[in-house]
Amino acid sequence: MLLMVFAFYDEAFSLKPYNRLVHEKSPYLLQHKDNPIHWYPWGEEALAAAQRENKPIFLSIGYSTCHWCHVLEKESFENEEVAALLNEAFICIKVDREEHPDVDQFYMNVVQAMTGSGGWPLTVVMTPDKIPIFGGTYFPRRELMTILVALRSAWIEQPEKIKEVGDVVRKFIEAGDRISTQSVSLDETMLKDFYKKFLISYDEINGGFGLGPKISADHENAAAVAHRPTHRRSTRDKNGGVHFRPYGAGRNLRSPRGRVPSLFHRPHLAGAAF
């Protein structure tokens, strides 16, 4: 009887559907080890598979205490329909931003340039030679499915469009590499352009920039106020959001790890390790 019990448990555990992340050490990657998605960790094996199978790469970057990363996993990465589409049409790579900060920073810069914003989870679709063709952050499951289906179709039916987008992004990356080695002085024209850019996305009624979920944006407010002293936060923006008081500080600062809805009344804490 005892041998039968052991045999049952051995068989049950041997059938547990783990993916490649089961061999990783990162707590964030291990959280995804039993997703039905065929995740690869960042590395040559995944990149070689994309080249060999001629598939686009679905890159997802996050960290273990990220609230919206967990929401995305529950809604989409544990969903069989989403997993089937990703496994069929993409090579899927999961990255812990705390394990690969260089990878995170590079693709965050590209997504911010492409969309005007960034955050985690960071979602990037790129060619096998690592050139992004689509970028964003969190997407609800239905929206993510729509995006993935469209990208799969474009990859197969419109390779010239994919190449066109990739060439534009490649030129941006190359230009960024050149600029990063040069010293650039700020002038009034540059500051005015900066102000106009952020004014377009400013929410005059509820405060903040863009639509919810919002990330606290003190650097944007500070830059706007510096250029235009009459720029003010809305009452909801000032009274809402996520605040904490660091030791030795005389004023409240916004937590960069807090996302809030458009009305700035209900914070989503992406972590408490301040």
VMD Tcl script that draws the C-alpha trace (Angstrom):
set ca {
  {0.00 0.00 0.00}
  {2.82 2.40 0.92}
  {4.59 1.68 -2.38}
  {1.37 2.43 -4.27}
  {1.05 5.82 -2.52}
  {4.64 6.75 -3.38}
  {4.11 5.63 -6.97}
  {0.99 7.83 -7.20}
  {2.83 10.92 -5.94}
  {5.80 10.29 -8.22}
  {3.51 10.08 -11.22}
  {1.52 13.16 -10.21}
  {4.59 15.34 -9.69}
  {6.31 14.09 -12.84}
  {3.31 15.32 -14.85}
  {3.43 18.82 -13.32}
  {3.66 21.17 -16.34}
  {6.67 23.31 -15.48}
  {8.38 25.46 -18.11}
  {12.09 26.36 -18.41}
  {11.86 28.93 -15.62}
  {11.76 26.12 -13.05}
  {15.57 26.02 -13.28}
  {16.03 29.74 -12.53}
  {16.98 31.35 -9.19}
  {15.06 34.63 -9.52}
  {11.93 34.70 -7.29}
  {10.09 36.60 -10.03}
  {10.90 34.05 -12.72}
  {10.02 31.17 -10.39}
  {6.57 32.72 -9.92}
  {5.99 31.97 -13.62}
  {7.45 28.47 -13.72}
  {4.05 26.76 -13.94}
  {2.46 29.13 -16.47}
  {1.24 27.24 -19.56}
  {3.46 29.58 -21.62}
  {6.75 28.14 -22.87}
  {8.83 30.84 -21.20}
  {12.55 31.15 -21.83}
  {14.85 33.12 -19.53}
  {16.88 35.87 -21.21}
  {19.80 34.28 -23.05}
  {21.22 32.80 -26.21}
  {18.91 29.77 -26.20}
  {15.82 31.94 -26.63}
  {17.40 34.20 -29.25}
  {18.65 31.20 -31.23}
  {15.17 29.64 -31.14}
  {13.66 32.85 -32.54}
  {16.19 32.88 -35.39}
  {15.74 29.17 -36.10}
  {11.93 29.26 -36.10}
  {11.69 32.76 -37.62}
  {9.28 33.92 -34.94}
  {8.94 37.30 -33.26}
  {9.96 37.51 -29.61}
  {7.42 38.33 -26.91}
  {9.45 39.94 -24.11}
  {7.88 40.51 -20.70}
  {9.87 42.35 -18.00}
  {8.81 42.79 -14.38}
  {9.81 42.17 -10.78}
  {8.49 40.14 -7.87}
  {6.71 42.95 -5.94}
  {5.09 44.56 -9.01}
  {1.29 44.69 -8.56}
  {0.39 44.98 -12.25}
  {2.85 42.20 -13.12}
  {0.80 39.88 -10.92}
  {-2.45 41.13 -12.44}
  {-1.13 40.44 -15.94}
  {-0.07 36.94 -14.92}
  {-3.45 36.07 -13.39}
  {-5.44 37.53 -16.27}
  {-3.32 36.43 -19.21}
  {-0.25 34.30 -18.52}
  {-2.27 31.67 -16.66}
  {-4.92 31.67 -19.39}
  {-4.83 28.71 -21.79}
  {-6.09 30.69 -24.80}
  {-3.42 33.39 -24.40}
  {-0.76 30.74 -23.80}
  {-1.75 28.79 -26.92}
  {-1.42 31.90 -29.10}
  {1.92 32.91 -27.58}
  {3.34 29.39 -27.83}
  {2.25 29.03 -31.45}
  {3.37 32.38 -32.86}
  {6.08 33.77 -30.57}
  {9.24 32.92 -28.67}
  {8.42 34.07 -25.14}
  {11.08 35.50 -22.83}
  {10.51 36.48 -19.21}
  {13.01 38.89 -17.58}
  {13.45 39.96 -13.97}
  {14.42 43.64 -14.17}
  {16.38 43.30 -10.92}
  {18.41 40.46 -12.44}
  {18.99 42.18 -15.81}
  {18.80 45.95 -15.20}
  {20.68 46.63 -18.45}
  {18.08 44.78 -20.54}
  {15.27 46.51 -18.66}
  {16.76 49.98 -19.12}
  {17.40 49.51 -22.82}
  {13.89 48.35 -23.68}
  {12.30 50.84 -21.27}
  {14.04 53.67 -23.16}
  {12.78 52.32 -26.48}
  {9.18 51.89 -25.26}
  {9.15 55.37 -23.74}
  {10.33 56.78 -27.06}
  {7.70 54.77 -28.98}
  {4.72 55.46 -26.70}
  {5.62 58.46 -24.52}
  {5.37 56.44 -21.31}
  {6.67 53.30 -19.63}
  {6.37 51.13 -16.56}
  {6.06 47.56 -15.42}
  {5.17 45.05 -16.57}
  {7.07 46.10 -19.67}
  {5.74 44.37 -22.80}
  {7.83 44.32 -25.99}
  {7.46 42.41 -29.24}
  {10.64 42.36 -31.31}
  {12.32 40.67 -34.24}
  {14.70 37.72 -33.76}
  {17.59 40.21 -33.96}
  {16.14 42.09 -30.95}
  {14.71 45.14 -32.75}
  {11.39 46.18 -31.12}
  {8.34 46.53 -33.36}
  {5.76 47.01 -30.59}
  {5.93 48.17 -26.99}
  {3.73 48.94 -24.02}
  {3.10 48.03 -20.39}
  {0.04 46.29 -18.93}
  {-2.78 45.23 -21.23}
  {-6.07 43.57 -20.17}
  {-6.44 40.05 -21.56}
  {-8.89 40.90 -24.34}
  {-6.76 43.82 -25.54}
  {-3.59 41.73 -25.33}
  {-5.19 38.99 -27.44}
  {-6.20 41.53 -30.09}
  {-2.65 42.90 -30.20}
  {-1.07 39.45 -30.44}
  {-3.41 38.31 -33.22}
  {-2.69 41.48 -35.21}
  {1.07 41.11 -34.76}
  {0.97 37.44 -35.75}
  {-0.91 38.31 -38.93}
  {1.42 41.20 -39.75}
  {4.49 39.02 -39.20}
  {3.21 36.44 -41.70}
  {1.31 38.58 -44.21}
  {3.07 41.97 -44.10}
  {6.78 41.35 -43.55}
  {7.59 44.57 -45.40}
  {5.63 46.57 -42.79}
  {7.45 44.77 -40.00}
  {10.78 45.60 -41.64}
  {9.73 49.23 -42.09}
  {8.88 49.61 -38.40}
  {12.04 47.78 -37.39}
  {14.19 50.07 -39.56}
  {12.70 53.16 -37.91}
  {13.36 51.78 -34.43}
  {16.86 50.67 -35.41}
  {17.70 54.20 -36.60}
  {16.38 55.61 -33.32}
  {18.58 53.22 -31.34}
  {21.63 54.08 -33.43}
  {20.94 57.82 -33.08}
  {20.52 57.41 -29.34}
  {23.89 55.69 -29.12}
  {25.51 58.63 -30.89}
  {23.74 61.26 -28.76}
  {24.64 59.50 -25.51}
  {28.31 60.17 -26.21}
  {27.77 63.90 -26.82}
  {27.17 66.84 -24.51}
  {23.86 68.61 -25.19}
  {23.02 72.01 -23.71}
  {19.41 72.89 -22.88}
  {17.96 76.07 -24.39}
  {14.60 77.85 -24.23}
  {13.36 76.23 -27.45}
  {14.04 72.73 -26.13}
  {12.26 73.50 -22.84}
  {9.23 74.88 -24.70}
  {9.02 71.74 -26.82}
  {9.30 69.61 -23.67}
  {6.49 71.59 -22.01}
  {4.19 71.30 -25.04}
  {4.76 67.54 -25.21}
  {3.64 66.92 -21.62}
  {0.85 69.51 -21.72}
  {-0.91 67.42 -24.37}
  {-1.24 64.44 -22.01}
  {-1.99 66.46 -18.83}
  {-5.36 65.70 -17.19}
  {-6.71 69.15 -16.24}
  {-9.64 67.71 -14.27}
  {-8.18 64.84 -12.30}
  {-4.49 65.68 -12.44}
  {-1.56 63.62 -13.59}
  {-0.55 62.63 -17.09}
  {-2.44 60.33 -19.43}
  {-5.22 57.92 -18.45}
  {-5.33 55.58 -15.48}
  {-3.70 53.51 -14.22}
  {-1.25 56.41 -13.70}
  {2.27 56.46 -12.40}
  {3.14 59.38 -10.14}
  {4.98 61.95 -12.23}
  {6.72 64.50 -10.02}
  {9.56 64.95 -12.52}
  {7.04 65.97 -15.19}
  {5.27 68.40 -12.85}
  {8.58 69.84 -11.70}
  {9.75 70.43 -15.26}
  {6.42 71.98 -16.23}
  {6.41 74.31 -13.21}
  {10.02 75.30 -13.85}
  {9.15 76.41 -17.36}
  {5.66 77.77 -16.66}
  {5.22 78.85 -12.98}
  {1.45 79.11 -13.48}
  {1.26 75.34 -14.06}
  {-0.42 73.76 -11.01}
  {-1.50 70.33 -10.00}
  {-5.19 69.73 -9.69}
  {-6.62 69.32 -6.19}
  {-7.26 65.62 -6.81}
  {-3.69 65.13 -7.94}
  {-2.25 66.87 -4.86}
  {-4.57 65.19 -2.36}
  {-4.56 61.76 -3.97}
  {-1.82 59.50 -5.20}
  {0.68 57.71 -3.02}
  {2.77 59.66 -0.53}
  {5.50 58.73 1.90}
  {7.83 60.77 4.08}
  {11.46 59.69 3.88}
  {13.61 60.01 6.96}
  {15.11 63.48 7.28}
  {12.87 64.96 4.58}
  {10.70 67.98 5.21}
  {8.12 67.31 2.52}
  {6.06 64.47 1.09}
  {7.34 62.75 -2.03}
  {5.40 60.61 -4.43}
  {6.27 56.94 -4.44}
  {7.58 55.96 -7.87}
  {6.19 52.45 -7.30}
  {2.58 53.58 -6.88}
  {0.06 53.50 -9.70}
  {-3.33 55.13 -9.27}
  {-6.50 55.28 -11.37}
  {-7.41 58.44 -13.32}
  {-9.15 60.04 -10.29}
  {-6.10 59.61 -7.99}
  {-8.18 58.11 -5.18}
  {-7.20 54.43 -4.97}
  {-3.51 53.52 -5.02}
  {-2.12 50.24 -6.30}
  {1.09 49.63 -4.40}
  {3.56 47.77 -6.57}
  {5.73 47.08 -3.56}
  {6.41 48.27 -0.04}
  {10.19 48.06 -0.02}
  {10.88 51.80 -0.01}
}
mol new
graphics top color blue
foreach p $ca { graphics top sphere $p radius 0.5 }
foreach p [lrange $ca 0 end-1] q [lrange $ca 1 end] { graphics top cylinder $p $q radius 0.2 }
display resetview
